[in-house]
């Protein structure tokens, strides 16, 4: 009788310990991030000011660069890469390939790619010495949202077709969130040389059809337009109005 009691007591203790082990294991199991992979169609946005509803909060230097921009010198007309955010506002789709430690963006625009590292690595300490047109991107998950931090973007790239430029200090934070069948993409721009404060836009990526595919785009092949480009400065009448929402406005 005593033996049976001991066995029963041992079984209860073992059951409690086992249940505790399962609880701890379940608590430590990471929640799988949302699946963003697939073929996506951009929301074409040639002028970010229209998405923002006004011109960005320029510094005096940023405003003057906007006023005097020459659209004939658009870097993409000379087959230079568009930059990480302009690639998402151009009228060309992209493929998103998702793995646990990396996400790859494969753009039809210029047949260019972009890597987002999710393995916890920092930006290279010498990134300012080796800028890239698509920048260097690291990301992490905040719940179901992918948050991407990008620096080291070559200052020769433009933010859009209209001619909004940036400096080598540009820092971009992006959020990718599933919104039903679509992806809501929010980009926040921080550049102390061109803008008095951060500003953001939100665009929507819509899913393509199962039969869709990335088409070839070779900019240098038969690129004869560049020979016909003539100076064009459409913003010379722009009047700079310092941003008054911050104490350091107009710096």
Buried (B, 14 or more C-beta within 10 A) or exposed (E): EEEEEEEEEEEEEEEEEEEEEEEEEEEEEEEEBBEBEBBBBBBEBEBBBEBBEEBBBBBEEBBEBBBEBBBEBBBBBEEBBBBBBBBBBBEBBBBBBBEEEEBBBBBBBBBBBBBBBBEEEEBEEEBEEEBBBBBBBBBBBEEEBBBBBBBBBBBBBBBBBBBBBBBBBBBBBBBBBBEEEBBBBBBBBBBBBBBBBBBBBBBEBEBBEEEBEBEEEEBEEEEEEEEEBEEEBEBEEBEBEBBEEEEEBBE
